[in-house]
Amino acid sequence: MARAKENFFIYADPQKCLGCKNCEIACAVAHAGCDLQTAVTQGLQLQPRNSVVQVEDMVMPIQCRQCEDAPCAHACPTGAIYEEDRFVKINESNCIGCKVCTMVCPFGAIIVAKDITDEGTHRTQKGKARKCDLCFSRTQDSDEFACACVEACPTKAIMLVDYESYRKKLIEDRGKELVRAHAHSKNHGLMRK
């Protein structure tokens, strides 16, 4: 039986992050459906799906890690959060804004925000869960991923990780290290006979 592929995820290196928030702006614009200038002139409230946080002297963006056994999907009472095609997705039309997903997310990567496209007056806030979707809507028609935050980061602190490719490269690198160590030991007479 073939093993299912593992989910893609975003990795942020806090050693490289400047805290410039370019990733937040890029994310918000990518999900706004228009460019930044249009959003500003129309007075749209931009809502990034990631957030840059500072803890002591470290700064880094926080976004959905696309968990393999996503606690948010298990906790969602309406099934609005689910895993499909290596993504943890939210069907906003099924979301009731109960915030259970925000409470169980170990990374604090989910927010519940008012739908900015909903102009009517209602009895409720019409909040919907939102999180990083790896810019899925931008890449549906392409085989290539193009995460806005990754493209916008000036120091390349943010990267999209295909876990299977990462593991393969890691194993190859560790194998090369072992071969070099073995050759070094053999050349210096450290091997037992």
MOHUKA-V516301 format. One record per residue. N is the residue number from 1. RES is the residue in one letter. PSI is psi in radians with two decimals (999 if undefined). BURIAL is + if it has 16 or more other C-alpha atoms within 10 Angstrom, else -. Layout:
BEGIN
[[N	RES	PSI	BURIAL] [N	RES	PSI	BURIAL]]
END
This chain:
BEGIN
[[1	M	2.28	-] [2	A	2.44	-] [3	R	2.40	-] [4	A	2.50	-] [5	K	2.58	-] [6	E	2.74	-] [7	N	2.56	+] [8	F	2.76	+] [9	F	2.88	+] [10	I	2.34	+] [11	Y	2.34	+] [12	A	2.24	+] [13	D	1.88	-] [14	P	-0.34	+] [15	Q	-0.42	-] [16	K	-0.29	+] [17	C	2.28	+] [18	L	-0.27	+] [19	G	0.39	+] [20	C	-0.32	-] [21	K	0.26	+] [22	N	-0.62	+] [23	C	-0.68	+] [24	E	-0.81	+] [25	I	-0.79	+] [26	A	-0.73	+] [27	C	-0.83	+] [28	A	-0.76	+] [29	V	-0.70	+] [30	A	-0.54	+] [31	H	-0.02	+] [32	A	-0.38	+] [33	G	0.20	-] [34	C	3.00	-] [35	D	2.96	-] [36	L	-0.76	+] [37	Q	-0.76	-] [38	T	-0.74	-] [39	A	-0.76	+] [40	V	-0.81	-] [41	T	-0.51	-] [42	Q	-0.05	-] [43	G	0.49	-] [44	L	2.48	-] [45	Q	1.90	-] [46	L	2.41	+] [47	Q	1.75	+] [48	P	2.72	+] [49	R	0.23	+] [50	N	2.93	+] [51	S	2.41	+] [52	V	2.22	+] [53	V	2.63	-] [54	Q	2.24	-] [55	V	2.01	-] [56	E	-2.08	-] [57	D	0.21	-] [58	M	2.44	-] [59	V	2.40	+] [60	M	2.69	+] [61	P	2.56	+] [62	I	2.25	+] [63	Q	2.97	+] [64	C	2.34	+] [65	R	0.08	+] [66	Q	0.91	+] [67	C	2.50	+] [68	E	-0.63	-] [69	D	1.19	-] [70	A	2.03	+] [71	P	-0.58	+] [72	C	-0.66	+] [73	A	-0.67	+] [74	H	-0.62	-] [75	A	-0.38	+] [76	C	2.05	+] [77	P	-0.31	-] [78	T	-0.08	-] [79	G	0.31	-] [80	A	-0.47	+] [81	I	2.25	+] [82	Y	2.84	-] [83	E	2.34	+] [84	E	2.31	-] [85	D	0.77	-] [86	R	0.36	+] [87	F	2.57	+] [88	V	2.02	+] [89	K	2.80	+] [90	I	2.17	+] [91	N	1.69	-] [92	E	-0.45	-] [93	S	-0.35	-] [94	N	-0.17	-] [95	C	2.33	+] [96	I	0.07	+] [97	G	0.53	+] [98	C	-0.29	-] [99	K	0.14	+] [100	V	-0.70	+] [101	C	-0.64	+] [102	T	-0.54	+] [103	M	-0.53	-] [104	V	-0.21	+] [105	C	2.07	+] [106	P	-0.20	-] [107	F	-0.08	-] [108	G	0.56	+] [109	A	-0.01	+] [110	I	2.38	+] [111	I	2.74	+] [112	V	2.07	+] [113	A	2.66	-] [114	K	2.46	+] [115	D	1.98	-] [116	I	-0.23	-] [117	T	-0.12	-] [118	D	1.84	-] [119	E	-0.30	-] [120	G	2.89	-] [121	T	2.36	-] [122	H	2.93	-] [123	R	-0.35	-] [124	T	2.99	-] [125	Q	-0.26	-] [126	K	0.69	+] [127	G	2.52	+] [128	K	2.49	+] [129	A	2.41	+] [130	R	2.53	+] [131	K	2.99	+] [132	C	2.28	+] [133	D	0.33	+] [134	L	0.53	+] [135	C	0.67	+] [136	F	-0.70	-] [137	S	-0.47	-] [138	R	-0.36	+] [139	T	0.13	-] [140	Q	-0.61	-] [141	D	0.23	-] [142	S	2.70	-] [143	D	-0.22	-] [144	E	2.47	-] [145	F	2.50	-] [146	A	1.28	-] [147	C	2.21	+] [148	A	-0.71	+] [149	C	-0.68	+] [150	V	-0.79	+] [151	E	-0.56	-] [152	A	-0.28	+] [153	C	2.05	+] [154	P	-0.39	-] [155	T	0.05	-] [156	K	0.62	-] [157	A	-0.34	+] [158	I	2.31	+] [159	M	2.60	+] [160	L	2.24	+] [161	V	2.17	-] [162	D	1.85	-] [163	Y	-0.69	-] [164	E	-0.73	-] [165	S	-0.71	-] [166	Y	-0.84	-] [167	R	-0.72	-] [168	K	-0.80	-] [169	K	-0.71	-] [170	L	-0.79	-] [171	I	-0.73	-] [172	E	-0.78	-] [173	D	-0.74	-] [174	R	-0.65	-] [175	G	-0.75	-] [176	K	-0.72	-] [177	E	-0.74	-] [178	L	-0.72	-] [179	V	-0.79	-] [180	R	-0.75	-] [181	A	-0.71	-] [182	H	-0.78	-] [183	A	-0.71	-] [184	H	-0.81	-] [185	S	-0.72	-] [186	K	-0.74	-] [187	N	-0.44	-] [188	H	0.28	-] [189	G	0.45	-] [190	L	-0.16	-] [191	M	2.44	-] [192	R	2.54	-] [193	K	999	-]]
END
